[in-house]
Amino acid sequence: MEKDKGNMNARKRKTIDGGCKLSFRLNAEEKERFDKMMAETEARDRTLLIKKSLFGETLRVVKTDKVTLDYYVRLTDLYKQFQAVGNNYNQTVKAVKKNFDEKRARALLYRLEKCSLELMLVCKKIVALTQEYERKWLQR
């Protein structure tokens, strides 16, 4: 087997196809339309937008409502607080039963039960308001 005695210092060519680059020019009106399309689709990549437009693929436009997003973030925080209250509730009941006599424990647990009922009513109002918000303002 003979080795090819070519130039050993020559750059080796890549065998993987990296694609080809195309360029084009737009006049002012076309550039304005393109920018408007970019803003409507909220696309971050011009190349992807151009490819999908050229080959007739559908462009998905996903718009997020900042108010709705903020509402659900706050609702999630409220849910975490409810979990913390439930955890504290269990610890409180155990501590009351362990450290107080029966009469005093009943009095304290009665007050705790009243607060729990108030919390449950607030929770029901939150659920009702969330359902009303979804029905009125969120499009499916």
C-alpha positions in Angstrom: 0.0 0.0 0.0 1.4 3.3 -1.0 0.7 6.5 0.7 -0.4 9.5 -1.2 2.5 12.0 -1.1 0.2 15.1 -1.1 0.8 18.2 0.9 0.6 17.1 4.5 0.2 20.7 5.8 -3.0 21.3 3.8 -6.2 21.9 5.7 -8.6 18.9 5.8 -12.0 19.6 4.4 -15.1 19.0 6.6 -17.2 16.1 5.4 -20.3 17.2 7.3 -22.6 19.4 5.4 -23.0 22.6 7.4 -25.7 24.0 5.1 -25.4 26.9 2.7 -25.9 30.5 3.3 -28.4 32.6 1.3 -28.7 36.3 1.5 -31.3 38.7 0.1 -32.2 42.4 0.3 -35.4 44.0 1.3 -36.6 47.5 0.5 -37.9 49.7 3.3 -41.5 48.6 3.0 -40.6 44.9 3.0 -38.3 45.4 5.9 -41.1 47.1 7.8 -43.4 44.2 7.1 -40.7 41.7 8.1 -40.2 43.5 11.4 -43.9 43.6 12.0 -44.1 39.8 11.4 -41.2 39.2 13.8 -42.9 41.3 16.5 -46.3 39.4 16.0 -44.7 36.0 16.2 -42.4 37.0 19.0 -39.8 34.9 17.2 -36.3 35.2 18.6 -34.6 33.8 15.6 -34.9 35.4 12.2 -33.6 32.4 10.4 -36.3 30.1 11.8 -39.0 32.6 10.8 -37.7 32.9 7.2 -37.4 29.1 6.8 -40.9 28.5 8.0 -42.3 31.3 5.8 -40.4 30.0 2.7 -41.4 26.4 3.1 -45.1 27.1 4.0 -44.8 25.7 7.5 -47.2 27.1 10.1 -45.9 29.7 12.5 -47.1 29.2 16.0 -47.7 32.4 17.9 -47.7 32.0 21.7 -48.7 35.1 23.6 -48.5 35.2 27.3 -50.6 37.5 29.3 -48.5 39.1 32.0 -51.4 39.7 34.3 -52.6 36.1 34.1 -49.0 34.8 34.7 -48.6 37.1 37.7 -52.0 35.8 39.0 -50.9 32.2 38.8 -47.5 32.9 40.4 -49.3 34.5 43.3 -51.8 31.7 43.5 -48.9 29.2 43.6 -47.3 31.2 46.4 -50.6 31.1 48.3 -50.8 27.3 47.8 -47.3 27.0 49.4 -48.4 29.1 52.3 -51.5 26.8 52.8 -49.1 23.9 52.9 -47.0 25.6 55.5 -50.1 26.4 57.6 -51.2 22.8 57.4 -47.8 21.7 58.6 -47.8 24.2 61.5 -51.4 23.1 62.3 -50.3 19.5 62.8 -47.3 20.5 65.0 -49.5 22.9 67.1 -52.1 20.2 67.8 -49.4 17.7 68.9 -47.8 20.4 71.1 -51.1 21.4 72.7 -52.0 17.8 73.5 -48.6 17.1 75.0 -48.1 20.2 77.0 -51.5 21.2 78.4 -54.2 19.6 80.4 -57.4 18.4 78.7 -59.5 21.5 79.6 -56.9 24.0 78.4 -56.1 21.9 75.3 -59.8 21.9 74.3 -60.1 25.7 74.6 -57.0 26.2 72.5 -58.1 23.6 69.9 -61.5 25.3 69.8 -59.9 28.6 68.9 -57.7 26.9 66.4 -60.7 25.2 64.8 -62.5 28.6 64.4 -59.4 30.0 62.6 -59.3 26.9 60.4 -62.9 27.4 59.4 -62.2 31.0 58.5 -59.2 29.8 56.4 -61.4 27.3 54.7 -64.0 30.0 53.7 -61.2 32.1 52.3 -59.9 29.1 50.3 -63.4 28.6 48.9 -63.6 32.2 47.9 -60.2 31.9 46.2 -61.3 28.9 44.2 -64.6 30.6 43.2 -62.7 33.8 42.0 -60.2 31.7 40.1 -63.0 29.8 38.3 -64.7 33.1 37.5 -61.5 34.6 36.2 -60.8 31.5 34.0 -64.4 31.6 32.6 -64.4 35.3 31.9 -60.8 36.1 30.8 -58.9 33.0 29.7 -59.4 31.8 26.1 -59.0 28.1 25.5 
